[in-house]
Protein backbone atom coordinates (compact mmCIF):
# COMPACT_ATOMS: atom_id res chain seq x y z
CA UNK A 1 0.00 0.00 0.00
CA UNK A 2 1.48 3.41 -0.91
CA UNK A 3 2.36 5.89 1.81
CA UNK A 4 -0.34 8.39 2.80
CA UNK A 5 0.05 11.37 5.10
CA UNK A 6 -2.16 11.98 8.11
CA UNK A 7 -5.36 13.90 7.31
CA UNK A 8 -5.61 17.67 8.05
CA UNK A 9 -7.20 17.14 11.49
CA UNK A 10 -4.42 14.72 12.48
CA UNK A 11 -1.76 17.12 11.18
CA UNK A 12 -3.24 19.97 13.23
CA UNK A 13 -3.44 17.75 16.33
CA UNK A 14 0.19 16.77 15.80
CA UNK A 15 1.32 20.39 15.46
CA UNK A 16 -0.68 21.44 18.53
CA UNK A 17 0.89 18.63 20.58
CA UNK A 18 4.53 19.61 19.99
CA UNK A 19 6.58 22.42 21.50
CA UNK A 20 10.17 21.71 20.45
CA UNK A 21 11.14 21.20 16.80
CA UNK A 22 14.63 20.09 15.79
CA UNK A 23 15.30 21.38 12.27
CA UNK A 24 17.72 18.99 10.53
CA UNK A 25 19.38 20.80 7.65
CA UNK A 26 18.72 24.26 9.08
CA UNK A 27 20.48 26.99 7.10
CA UNK A 28 21.86 30.15 8.72
CA UNK A 29 21.21 31.98 5.42
CA UNK A 30 18.01 34.09 5.66
CA UNK A 31 16.96 33.41 2.06
CA UNK A 32 16.89 29.61 2.47
CA UNK A 33 13.54 27.87 3.10
CA UNK A 34 14.89 26.02 6.15
CA UNK A 35 15.79 29.35 7.76
CA UNK A 36 12.59 31.18 6.81
CA UNK A 37 10.24 28.36 7.78
CA UNK A 38 12.06 27.70 11.06
CA UNK A 39 11.93 31.40 11.89
CA UNK A 40 8.18 31.57 11.20
CA UNK A 41 7.50 28.48 13.31
CA UNK A 42 9.54 30.10 16.09
CA UNK A 43 7.39 33.24 15.76
CA UNK A 44 4.31 31.04 16.19
CA UNK A 45 5.67 29.95 19.58
CA UNK A 46 7.61 26.78 18.82
CA UNK A 47 11.07 26.22 20.26
CA UNK A 48 13.30 25.64 17.22
CA UNK A 49 16.61 23.83 17.63
CA UNK A 50 18.92 24.12 14.59
CA UNK A 51 20.69 20.89 13.64
CA UNK A 52 23.57 21.44 11.23
CA UNK A 53 27.29 20.68 11.49
CA UNK A 54 29.59 23.69 11.46
CA UNK A 55 27.35 26.33 13.05
CA UNK A 56 27.08 27.21 16.73
CA UNK A 57 23.77 29.07 16.72
CA UNK A 58 20.70 29.89 14.72
CA UNK A 59 17.66 32.04 15.43
CA UNK A 60 19.03 32.79 18.90
CA UNK A 61 19.26 29.09 19.84
CA UNK A 62 22.34 26.91 20.29
CA UNK A 63 22.85 24.73 17.21
CA UNK A 64 23.95 21.10 17.28
CA UNK A 65 25.83 19.04 14.68
CA UNK A 66 23.38 16.11 14.84
CA UNK A 67 20.27 14.91 16.66
CA UNK A 68 22.26 12.82 19.14
CA UNK A 69 24.03 15.98 20.39
CA UNK A 70 20.78 17.75 21.36
CA UNK A 71 20.69 17.49 25.18
CA UNK A 72 16.96 18.10 25.65
CA UNK A 73 13.75 16.39 24.57
CA UNK A 74 12.73 16.82 20.92
CA UNK A 75 9.02 16.66 20.11
CA UNK A 76 9.32 16.73 16.31
CA UNK A 77 12.16 16.37 13.80
CA UNK A 78 11.63 18.62 10.76
CA UNK A 79 13.84 17.46 7.88
CA UNK A 80 15.30 19.84 5.27
CA UNK A 81 17.72 17.34 3.70
CA UNK A 82 17.61 15.72 0.28
CA UNK A 83 15.54 12.55 0.06
CA UNK A 84 18.60 10.29 -0.11
CA UNK A 85 19.66 11.46 3.38
CA UNK A 86 16.32 10.79 5.06
CA UNK A 87 17.06 7.14 5.81
CA UNK A 88 20.01 8.14 8.04
CA UNK A 89 17.85 10.74 9.81
CA UNK A 90 15.18 8.08 10.45
CA UNK A 91 17.91 5.77 11.81
CA UNK A 92 18.97 8.53 14.23
CA UNK A 93 15.36 9.13 15.31
CA UNK A 94 14.80 5.42 15.95
CA UNK A 95 18.07 5.08 17.87
CA UNK A 96 17.15 8.11 20.02
CA UNK A 97 13.53 7.06 20.57
CA UNK A 98 12.08 10.12 18.84
CA UNK A 99 8.42 9.75 17.94
CA UNK A 100 7.61 12.28 15.18
CA UNK A 101 9.28 13.17 11.88
CA UNK A 102 8.22 15.69 9.25
CA UNK A 103 9.88 15.70 5.82
CA UNK A 104 9.48 19.04 4.08
CA UNK A 105 7.93 19.58 0.67
CA UNK A 106 9.72 17.72 -2.16
CA UNK A 107 11.40 15.35 0.29
CA UNK A 108 10.18 11.81 -0.30
CA UNK A 109 11.62 8.52 0.93
CA UNK A 110 8.89 5.90 1.12
CA UNK A 111 11.17 3.14 2.45
CA UNK A 112 12.39 5.33 5.34
CA UNK A 113 8.85 6.56 6.07
CA UNK A 114 7.47 3.01 6.22
CA UNK A 115 10.36 1.91 8.46
CA UNK A 116 9.68 4.85 10.79
CA UNK A 117 5.95 4.09 10.87
CA UNK A 118 6.55 0.39 11.52
CA UNK A 119 8.61 1.43 14.56
CA UNK A 120 5.72 3.54 15.88
CA UNK A 121 6.74 6.99 14.64
CA UNK A 122 4.28 9.54 13.31
CA UNK A 123 5.43 10.46 9.80
CA UNK A 124 4.53 13.39 7.55
CA UNK A 125 6.25 13.49 4.17
CA UNK A 126 6.46 15.94 1.25
CA UNK A 127 4.50 18.69 3.04
CA UNK A 128 5.44 22.18 4.22
CA UNK A 129 5.11 22.42 8.01
CA UNK A 130 4.53 26.18 7.87
CA UNK A 131 1.88 25.98 5.17
CA UNK A 132 0.07 23.17 6.98
CA UNK A 133 0.25 25.01 10.31
CA UNK A 134 -1.21 28.21 8.85
CA UNK A 135 -3.80 26.33 6.77
CA UNK A 136 -5.02 23.75 9.30
CA UNK A 137 -4.27 25.16 12.76
CA UNK A 138 -4.77 28.91 12.49
CA UNK A 139 -8.05 28.99 10.58
Secondary structure as a PSIPRED ss2 file (coil, helix, strand):
# PSIPRED VFORMAT (PSIPRED V4.0)

   1 X C   1.000  0.000  0.000
   2 X C   1.000  0.000  0.000
   3 X C   1.000  0.000  0.000
   4 X C   1.000  0.000  0.000
   5 X C   1.000  0.000  0.000
   6 X C   1.000  0.000  0.000
   7 X C   1.000  0.000  0.000
   8 X H   0.000  1.000  0.000
   9 X H   0.000  1.000  0.000
  10 X H   0.000  1.000  0.000
  11 X H   0.000  1.000  0.000
  12 X H   0.000  1.000  0.000
  13 X H   0.000  1.000  0.000
  14 X H   0.000  1.000  0.000
  15 X H   0.000  1.000  0.000
  16 X H   0.000  1.000  0.000
  17 X H   0.000  1.000  0.000
  18 X C   1.000  0.000  0.000
  19 X C   1.000  0.000  0.000
  20 X E   0.000  0.000  1.000
  21 X E   0.000  0.000  1.000
  22 X E   0.000  0.000  1.000
  23 X E   0.000  0.000  1.000
  24 X E   0.000  0.000  1.000
  25 X C   1.000  0.000  0.000
  26 X C   1.000  0.000  0.000
  27 X C   1.000  0.000  0.000
  28 X C   1.000  0.000  0.000
  29 X C   1.000  0.000  0.000
  30 X C   1.000  0.000  0.000
  31 X C   1.000  0.000  0.000
  32 X C   1.000  0.000  0.000
  33 X H   0.000  1.000  0.000
  34 X H   0.000  1.000  0.000
  35 X H   0.000  1.000  0.000
  36 X H   0.000  1.000  0.000
  37 X H   0.000  1.000  0.000
  38 X H   0.000  1.000  0.000
  39 X H   0.000  1.000  0.000
  40 X H   0.000  1.000  0.000
  41 X H   0.000  1.000  0.000
  42 X H   0.000  1.000  0.000
  43 X H   0.000  1.000  0.000
  44 X C   1.000  0.000  0.000
  45 X C   1.000  0.000  0.000
  46 X C   1.000  0.000  0.000
  47 X E   0.000  0.000  1.000
  48 X E   0.000  0.000  1.000
  49 X E   0.000  0.000  1.000
  50 X E   0.000  0.000  1.000
  51 X E   0.000  0.000  1.000
  52 X C   1.000  0.000  0.000
  53 X C   1.000  0.000  0.000
  54 X C   1.000  0.000  0.000
  55 X C   1.000  0.000  0.000
  56 X C   1.000  0.000  0.000
  57 X E   0.000  0.000  1.000
  58 X E   0.000  0.000  1.000
  59 X C   1.000  0.000  0.000
  60 X C   1.000  0.000  0.000
  61 X E   0.000  0.000  1.000
  62 X E   0.000  0.000  1.000
  63 X C   1.000  0.000  0.000
  64 X E   0.000  0.000  1.000
  65 X C   1.000  0.000  0.000
  66 X C   1.000  0.000  0.000
  67 X H   0.000  1.000  0.000
  68 X H   0.000  1.000  0.000
  69 X H   0.000  1.000  0.000
  70 X C   1.000  0.000  0.000
  71 X C   1.000  0.000  0.000
  72 X C   1.000  0.000  0.000
  73 X C   1.000  0.000  0.000
  74 X C   1.000  0.000  0.000
  75 X C   1.000  0.000  0.000
  76 X E   0.000  0.000  1.000
  77 X E   0.000  0.000  1.000
  78 X E   0.000  0.000  1.000
  79 X E   0.000  0.000  1.000
  80 X C   1.000  0.000  0.000
  81 X C   1.000  0.000  0.000
  82 X C   1.000  0.000  0.000
  83 X H   0.000  1.000  0.000
  84 X H   0.000  1.000  0.000
  85 X H   0.000  1.000  0.000
  86 X H   0.000  1.000  0.000
  87 X H   0.000  1.000  0.000
  88 X H   0.000  1.000  0.000
  89 X H   0.000  1.000  0.000
  90 X H   0.000  1.000  0.000
  91 X H   0.000  1.000  0.000
  92 X H   0.000  1.000  0.000
  93 X H   0.000  1.000  0.000
  94 X H   0.000  1.000  0.000
  95 X H   0.000  1.000  0.000
  96 X H   0.000  1.000  0.000
  97 X C   1.000  0.000  0.000
  98 X C   1.000  0.000  0.000
  99 X C   1.000  0.000  0.000
 100 X E   0.000  0.000  1.000
 101 X E   0.000  0.000  1.000
 102 X E   0.000  0.000  1.000
 103 X E   0.000  0.000  1.000
 104 X C   1.000  0.000  0.000
 105 X C   1.000  0.000  0.000
 106 X C   1.000  0.000  0.000
 107 X C   1.000  0.000  0.000
 108 X C   1.000  0.000  0.000
 109 X C   1.000  0.000  0.000
 110 X H   0.000  1.000  0.000
 111 X H   0.000  1.000  0.000
 112 X H   0.000  1.000  0.000
 113 X H   0.000  1.000  0.000
 114 X H   0.000  1.000  0.000
 115 X H   0.000  1.000  0.000
 116 X H   0.000  1.000  0.000
 117 X H   0.000  1.000  0.000
 118 X H   0.000  1.000  0.000
 119 X C   1.000  0.000  0.000
 120 X C   1.000  0.000  0.000
 121 X C   1.000  0.000  0.000
 122 X E   0.000  0.000  1.000
 123 X E   0.000  0.000  1.000
 124 X E   0.000  0.000  1.000
 125 X C   1.000  0.000  0.000
 126 X C   1.000  0.000  0.000
 127 X C   1.000  0.000  0.000
 128 X C   1.000  0.000  0.000
 129 X H   0.000  1.000  0.000
 130 X H   0.000  1.000  0.000
 131 X H   0.000  1.000  0.000
 132 X H   0.000  1.000  0.000
 133 X H   0.000  1.000  0.000
 134 X H   0.000  1.000  0.000
 135 X H   0.000  1.000  0.000
 136 X H   0.000  1.000  0.000
 137 X H   0.000  1.000  0.000
 138 X C   1.000  0.000  0.000
 139 X C   1.000  0.000  0.000
